[in-house]
Amino acid sequence: MDTTMGNETTMEATNVQPKIKHWKTRVFSFVALASLVGSCGYASREGYYIATDGFCAPFILGPDNDMVVQSALKMAEVKLEKGRALSEQKSIEAQLEDGELALIKLDKLKELGEHALAFTDTTTNQQVAIGGTDIATLAEQKKALQVMLGRQTALTAEAKRNYEAGILKLPEYQLQQQALDNIQIALFSNDHVKIQTDVLLSQATLGLQSLTGNKNGNNSMPMPAILTAADLMGRIEIQRLQIDGLMKTGLAEKERVQSELADIAVLEKQVMSRPVFSAINSNVNVAFLPYEQADNASTGTPVYDCIWGLFACKNVGTVKDIIVGETVLIDPMSSSQSRGRYITLDVKSEAMRSKILRLRP
């Protein structure tokens, strides 16, 4: 009976060992299959990312970089040119302001000349009117003096006869003679004043005719005041033409300088927008993005750093900005010159040591 029980125990132990080996094989197979499936899934995922991810070549721009130094020199030239253009613009604006003030003063001087000519016109008309009145008055005065002369001549002749007859004393005769002489002197004075008045009236009449002819455009003999006024107006007009010419030239120069300043502003904006300009004062994380990869990058796009650029990718930051403008650099994937643009990165510092970073839209 003991032998029988021993045989049964031996048989049971023999049956258990194959069962244990079977389960181990199953577990190993399952683990191997799971590993294979996981590997295939991982490989498929990584293959998908390799096919869809974008690539960029990172590099650090610093103040000592040759490109940054060249950019700083270029910016200095732009600022120098801008300062020169601004100085030239201020000088032109000052000249234009002076020209405007000169034109205002010339206009006032021209207005004074016109007023002076109007004053001459008024005074000449007054002189003609007064001269005519004086001539009429002198004529009436002469008539009265001639009547007085006739009466006094008769009185003087009668006094002379009475004196010669001894009826009238000498002083009384002399008084009558003196009165006659005074009337004759008054007549001489009347004639002299009339001659002077005729001359003045003639001059005033000629002046009035000259002024009237000047207004009507007739070829009358000009009076000195008209010549003086014409000379003044001519000089004023010549100076106005000269100043107008200078101001037109100044305005053209101002437009040219403003156009130059606008071009400088565009250039300055382009230079300042480049990461190279920002790197003048501090390091900037930059990457070159070929046009072939442009669809994979935008502001905020995640950036990944992978081993050998392929495996164990980890997120290290994002795309900070895409710089407008084209540049030509070596494409890290093809090792040949390629056209593209700069992008700035907000990533961990150790990621910038990699040769290639991946962009995952």
Backbone torsions as a table, in degrees:
resi	resn	phi	psi	omega
1	MET	NA	-38.5	175.5
2	ASP	-63.7	-37.2	179.6
3	THR	-65.3	-38.5	-179.6
4	THR	-65.7	-45.0	179.5
5	MET	-64.3	-37.2	178.5
6	GLY	-64.9	-41.0	179.1
7	ASN	-64.6	-39.5	178.9
8	GLU	-63.7	-41.6	-179.5
9	THR	-63.8	-40.8	-179.8
10	THR	-65.0	-39.9	-179.2
11	MET	-67.1	-40.5	179.2
12	GLU	-64.2	-42.5	179.1
13	ALA	-62.9	-36.9	-179.9
14	THR	-66.5	-36.7	-179.7
15	ASN	-72.1	-32.3	-177.7
16	VAL	-69.9	-39.4	-176.1
17	GLN	-62.1	-43.9	176.2
18	PRO	-62.7	-35.7	179.7
19	LYS	-63.2	-42.5	179.9
20	ILE	-64.0	-45.6	178.2
21	LYS	-61.1	-36.4	-180.0
22	HIS	-64.6	-43.2	-179.7
23	TRP	-68.2	-37.3	177.6
24	LYS	-62.7	-41.2	179.7
25	THR	-63.6	-41.5	179.0
26	ARG	-62.4	-46.4	-179.7
27	VAL	-61.8	-45.6	179.7
28	PHE	-61.5	-41.6	179.8
29	SER	-64.8	-41.3	179.5
30	PHE	-63.7	-44.1	179.5
31	VAL	-63.4	-43.2	179.3
32	ALA	-62.9	-42.0	179.9
33	LEU	-65.1	-42.6	179.4
34	ALA	-63.2	-40.1	178.4
35	SER	-64.0	-40.8	179.9
36	LEU	-64.7	-44.7	179.0
37	VAL	-63.1	-44.4	179.2
38	GLY	-62.4	-41.4	179.1
39	SER	-63.7	-42.6	179.0
40	CYS	-64.0	-41.7	178.0
41	GLY	-63.9	-44.1	179.4
42	TYR	-63.3	-43.2	-179.9
43	ALA	-64.7	-39.4	179.2
44	SER	-65.4	-43.5	-179.9
45	ARG	-63.8	-46.2	-179.9
46	GLU	-64.3	-36.8	176.6
47	GLY	-64.2	-38.8	177.9
48	TYR	-63.6	-44.8	-179.1
49	TYR	-65.7	-38.4	177.9
50	ILE	-61.9	-37.0	-178.6
51	ALA	-74.6	-30.8	-173.7
52	THR	-104.5	-22.4	-179.1
53	ASP	-69.6	150.9	171.2
54	GLY	-95.1	161.2	-178.3
55	PHE	-124.3	144.9	175.1
56	CYS	-142.8	155.7	-178.5
57	ALA	-105.3	108.8	-176.9
58	PRO	-82.4	148.9	171.2
59	PHE	-158.0	158.6	-175.9
60	ILE	-104.7	126.0	174.3
61	LEU	-97.4	128.1	179.2
62	GLY	-130.6	171.0	-178.0
63	PRO	-57.8	-26.4	-177.2
64	ASP	-89.5	-4.4	-179.4
65	ASN	-67.0	140.6	-178.6
66	ASP	-59.1	-41.0	178.7
67	MET	-62.6	-38.8	-179.7
68	VAL	-68.3	-41.1	178.7
69	VAL	-62.8	-43.9	178.0
70	GLN	-62.8	-38.6	178.5
71	SER	-66.0	-39.1	178.2
72	ALA	-64.0	-40.5	177.2
73	LEU	-65.2	-41.1	178.9
74	LYS	-63.3	-41.3	179.5
75	MET	-65.4	-37.5	177.7
76	ALA	-63.4	-40.6	177.2
77	GLU	-64.2	-40.6	179.1
78	VAL	-63.0	-44.2	179.4
79	LYS	-65.3	-39.1	178.1
80	LEU	-63.7	-44.2	178.9
81	GLU	-66.0	-37.6	178.0
82	LYS	-64.9	-43.3	177.7
83	GLY	-61.9	-40.2	178.5
84	ARG	-64.0	-43.7	-179.1
85	ALA	-66.4	-39.5	178.1
86	LEU	-64.9	-41.2	177.9
87	SER	-62.6	-42.6	178.4
88	GLU	-64.9	-38.4	178.5
89	GLN	-63.8	-43.7	178.0
90	LYS	-62.5	-41.0	178.9
91	SER	-62.3	-43.3	179.5
92	ILE	-65.4	-42.2	179.5
93	GLU	-63.2	-38.9	177.1
94	ALA	-63.6	-41.1	178.1
95	GLN	-64.5	-39.6	178.5
96	LEU	-65.6	-40.3	177.4
97	GLU	-63.4	-43.0	177.2
98	ASP	-61.8	-40.5	178.7
99	GLY	-62.8	-41.8	178.3
100	GLU	-64.2	-41.4	177.4
101	LEU	-63.9	-40.8	178.7
102	ALA	-63.3	-40.0	178.4
103	LEU	-65.3	-38.3	178.1
104	ILE	-63.3	-43.9	179.2
105	LYS	-65.7	-39.5	178.2
106	LEU	-64.9	-39.2	178.1
107	ASP	-63.9	-40.0	177.3
108	LYS	-65.2	-40.7	178.7
109	LEU	-65.7	-39.0	177.3
110	LYS	-64.1	-40.1	178.2
111	GLU	-63.7	-40.1	177.1
112	LEU	-63.2	-40.6	178.1
113	GLY	-62.4	-42.1	178.6
114	GLU	-65.5	-38.9	177.4
115	HIS	-65.8	-39.0	178.7
116	ALA	-63.2	-40.6	177.7
117	LEU	-66.2	-38.3	176.6
118	ALA	-65.8	-38.0	176.8
119	PHE	-62.4	-43.3	178.2
120	THR	-61.9	-40.6	177.9
121	ASP	-60.4	-45.8	-178.6
122	THR	-64.8	-48.1	-178.3
123	THR	-65.7	-34.9	178.2
124	THR	-65.9	-42.3	176.2
125	ASN	-61.2	-40.3	177.6
126	GLN	-64.1	-41.9	179.6
127	GLN	-62.7	-40.5	178.2
128	VAL	-63.6	-44.7	-179.6
129	ALA	-64.1	-46.4	-179.5
130	ILE	-66.7	-40.2	178.7
131	GLY	-60.2	-42.1	177.6
132	GLY	-62.4	-40.9	178.0
133	THR	-65.1	-41.4	-179.8
134	ASP	-64.0	-40.5	179.0
135	ILE	-61.7	-45.1	179.0
136	ALA	-63.4	-40.5	179.4
137	THR	-65.5	-42.5	179.6
138	LEU	-64.3	-35.7	178.4
139	ALA	-65.5	-44.1	177.2
140	GLU	-63.3	-40.2	179.0
141	GLN	-62.9	-40.7	-179.5
142	LYS	-64.8	-40.8	177.4
143	LYS	-60.0	-43.5	-179.8
144	ALA	-65.1	-40.8	-180.0
145	LEU	-65.9	-37.2	179.1
146	GLN	-66.0	-38.7	175.9
147	VAL	-63.9	-44.9	179.1
148	MET	-62.9	-37.2	-180.0
149	LEU	-63.2	-41.9	179.5
150	GLY	-62.3	-45.5	-180.0
151	ARG	-64.4	-45.4	-176.3
152	GLN	-69.6	-28.7	176.9
153	THR	-65.3	-41.5	178.8
154	ALA	-66.1	-42.9	179.6
155	LEU	-64.3	-40.5	-179.5
156	THR	-66.7	-40.7	178.6
157	ALA	-63.8	-41.5	178.3
158	GLU	-65.6	-39.5	179.6
159	ALA	-66.6	-33.0	178.5
160	LYS	-67.1	-41.3	179.2
161	ARG	-66.0	-41.0	178.9
162	ASN	-66.1	-36.1	178.9
163	TYR	-67.7	-42.3	-179.6
164	GLU	-68.4	-28.5	177.9
165	ALA	-83.0	-5.5	179.4
166	GLY	82.4	8.4	179.9
167	ILE	-81.0	-36.3	-175.8
168	LEU	-111.8	137.8	179.0
169	LYS	-75.8	160.2	-176.7
170	LEU	-59.8	-47.4	-179.3
171	PRO	-57.8	-37.4	-180.0
172	GLU	-68.0	-38.5	175.9
173	TYR	-64.7	-41.3	-179.4
174	GLN	-64.3	-33.5	177.7
175	LEU	-64.6	-41.5	178.0
176	GLN	-65.8	-39.5	178.6
177	GLN	-65.6	-39.1	179.4
178	GLN	-64.4	-40.0	179.0
179	ALA	-64.0	-39.9	177.7
180	LEU	-64.4	-42.4	178.2
181	ASP	-62.2	-40.0	-179.7
182	ASN	-62.9	-40.6	179.0
183	ILE	-65.5	-41.5	178.1
184	GLN	-62.6	-41.4	177.2
185	ILE	-62.5	-40.8	179.4
186	ALA	-62.5	-38.3	176.2
187	LEU	-65.3	-41.8	176.5
188	PHE	-60.5	-42.4	179.6
189	SER	-65.3	-38.4	178.6
190	ASN	-62.9	-43.5	178.0
191	ASP	-63.1	-41.2	-179.0
192	HIS	-64.7	-44.7	179.7
193	VAL	-64.6	-37.9	179.3
194	LYS	-63.9	-40.4	177.9
195	ILE	-60.7	-47.2	179.0
196	GLN	-61.0	-43.6	-180.0
197	THR	-64.6	-39.7	177.2
198	ASP	-61.1	-40.6	179.1
199	VAL	-63.8	-48.1	-179.7
200	LEU	-63.7	-40.1	178.9
201	LEU	-66.6	-37.3	177.8
202	SER	-63.8	-44.1	178.2
203	GLN	-62.7	-43.5	-179.8
204	ALA	-65.2	-38.2	179.2
205	THR	-65.3	-43.2	177.5
206	LEU	-62.8	-41.8	178.1
207	GLY	-61.9	-41.1	179.5
208	LEU	-65.7	-42.3	176.8
209	GLN	-61.5	-39.1	179.0
210	SER	-64.7	-44.1	179.4
211	LEU	-65.1	-42.1	179.3
212	THR	-65.6	-42.2	178.1
213	GLY	-65.9	-36.3	177.9
214	ASN	-64.1	-38.6	179.0
215	LYS	-68.5	-40.1	-176.4
216	ASN	-86.3	-5.6	179.5
217	GLY	81.6	18.0	178.5
218	ASN	-80.4	155.7	179.5
219	ASN	-88.5	60.2	177.9
220	SER	-88.6	161.0	-178.8
221	MET	-67.8	121.2	-175.3
222	PRO	-77.1	145.9	175.6
223	MET	-84.8	159.9	-177.8
224	PRO	-55.5	-37.8	-179.5
225	ALA	-62.7	-37.0	178.4
226	ILE	-68.3	-40.9	177.9
227	LEU	-62.2	-43.0	178.9
228	THR	-62.8	-45.6	179.2
229	ALA	-64.5	-40.1	179.5
230	ALA	-64.8	-39.1	177.9
231	ASP	-63.8	-43.4	179.3
232	LEU	-63.3	-46.5	-179.4
233	MET	-63.5	-38.6	178.8
234	GLY	-63.4	-44.5	178.7
235	ARG	-63.0	-41.6	179.3
236	ILE	-62.5	-43.4	-178.5
237	GLU	-65.6	-40.1	178.0
238	ILE	-62.7	-44.5	179.3
239	GLN	-65.2	-37.5	177.1
240	ARG	-62.7	-43.7	178.9
241	LEU	-62.1	-41.9	178.9
242	GLN	-63.1	-45.5	-179.4
243	ILE	-66.8	-40.2	177.1
244	ASP	-59.7	-41.4	178.0
245	GLY	-63.2	-43.2	178.8
246	LEU	-65.1	-38.6	180.0
247	MET	-68.7	-37.8	176.3
248	LYS	-63.0	-42.5	176.6
249	THR	-62.5	-41.7	178.8
250	GLY	-63.2	-40.7	178.5
251	LEU	-64.9	-39.8	177.0
252	ALA	-63.5	-41.7	177.8
253	GLU	-65.2	-38.1	179.0
254	LYS	-63.9	-42.8	177.1
255	GLU	-61.9	-40.9	179.3
256	ARG	-62.9	-44.7	-179.0
257	VAL	-66.3	-39.8	178.5
258	GLN	-63.8	-39.8	176.2
259	SER	-64.4	-39.7	177.9
260	GLU	-64.7	-41.5	178.2
261	LEU	-64.6	-37.3	177.7
262	ALA	-64.1	-42.4	177.4
263	ASP	-63.8	-40.3	178.9
264	ILE	-64.8	-38.5	179.3
265	ALA	-63.5	-40.8	177.6
266	VAL	-63.6	-45.4	179.2
267	LEU	-63.7	-41.4	179.4
268	GLU	-63.3	-40.5	178.4
269	LYS	-64.8	-40.8	178.9
270	GLN	-64.2	-43.5	-179.7
271	VAL	-65.2	-43.3	-177.7
272	MET	-69.8	-26.1	179.6
273	SER	-76.7	-17.5	-179.2
274	ARG	-75.5	141.6	177.3
275	PRO	-61.6	-23.4	179.0
276	VAL	-60.3	-36.4	179.9
277	PHE	-68.0	-42.0	179.4
278	SER	-64.0	-27.0	-177.6
279	ALA	-79.0	-1.3	179.2
280	ILE	-64.1	-34.6	-176.4
281	ASN	-103.3	-26.3	-178.2
282	SER	-155.8	164.0	-179.5
283	ASN	-67.0	144.6	179.2
284	VAL	-130.8	131.3	176.6
285	ASN	-81.4	115.8	-174.3
286	VAL	-128.3	155.8	174.6
287	ALA	-141.6	148.3	175.9
288	PHE	-93.8	124.5	-177.8
289	LEU	-115.1	106.7	177.0
290	PRO	-62.3	155.0	-180.0
291	TYR	-59.8	-29.2	179.8
292	GLU	-62.7	-23.8	-178.7
293	GLN	-104.0	7.0	-171.4
294	ALA	-63.4	-33.3	-177.9
295	ASP	-70.0	-13.5	-176.3
296	ASN	-94.1	0.6	-174.6
297	ALA	-128.3	137.0	172.0
298	SER	-155.7	169.7	-180.0
299	THR	-60.4	125.0	179.8
300	GLY	94.2	-2.4	178.6
301	THR	-62.8	130.5	179.4
302	PRO	-63.4	144.9	179.4
303	VAL	-116.3	133.5	-177.5
304	TYR	-120.8	145.1	175.3
305	ASP	-114.8	124.9	-174.8
306	CYS	-122.3	153.8	175.0
307	ILE	-70.5	126.9	-176.5
308	TRP	57.5	17.4	-179.8
309	GLY	75.5	8.1	-173.6
310	LEU	-128.6	-41.6	-167.8
311	PHE	-119.1	160.5	175.3
312	ALA	52.4	51.3	-177.8
313	CYS	-74.0	140.2	176.6
314	LYS	-136.9	144.0	-179.5
315	ASN	-71.5	128.0	-177.4
316	VAL	-120.5	-0.9	179.5
317	GLY	156.0	-157.6	-177.6
318	THR	-139.4	167.2	173.1
319	VAL	-77.0	125.5	-178.0
320	LYS	-84.4	-46.0	-177.4
321	ASP	-160.3	154.8	175.4
322	ILE	-109.9	121.8	-175.1
323	ILE	-84.1	128.8	178.1
324	VAL	-73.0	138.2	179.3
325	GLY	118.3	149.8	-176.0
326	GLU	-98.0	147.1	173.1
327	THR	-140.9	162.5	-178.4
328	VAL	-124.4	119.3	179.2
329	LEU	-140.3	180.0	178.3
330	ILE	-79.2	124.2	176.7
331	ASP	-73.1	123.0	-177.8
332	PRO	-65.9	-21.3	-178.3
333	MET	-83.8	-37.9	-176.7
334	SER	-106.1	-8.8	-179.1
335	SER	58.4	28.3	176.9
336	SER	-129.3	162.2	-179.8
337	GLN	-62.8	138.2	-177.9
338	SER	-143.3	149.9	177.4
339	ARG	-90.4	142.9	179.9
340	GLY	-174.2	-153.5	-179.5
341	ARG	-146.3	165.4	178.0
342	TYR	-85.0	147.0	166.9
343	ILE	-130.5	146.5	175.4
344	THR	-99.3	145.5	-174.0
345	LEU	-119.2	142.6	171.2
346	ASP	-110.8	83.3	-172.9
347	VAL	-131.9	169.3	176.5
348	LYS	-66.3	147.0	-173.8
349	SER	-63.2	-35.6	-177.6
350	GLU	-68.6	-23.5	179.7
351	ALA	-67.9	-25.5	-178.0
352	MET	-71.9	-9.1	177.2
353	ARG	-80.0	-15.1	-177.6
354	SER	-73.8	154.5	179.2
355	LYS	-78.2	-35.1	-178.1
356	ILE	-136.1	138.4	171.3
357	LEU	-119.2	148.4	-177.2
358	ARG	-105.2	142.4	178.7
359	LEU	-109.2	124.8	-175.0
360	ARG	-117.2	100.5	-178.1
361	PRO	-59.5	NA	NA
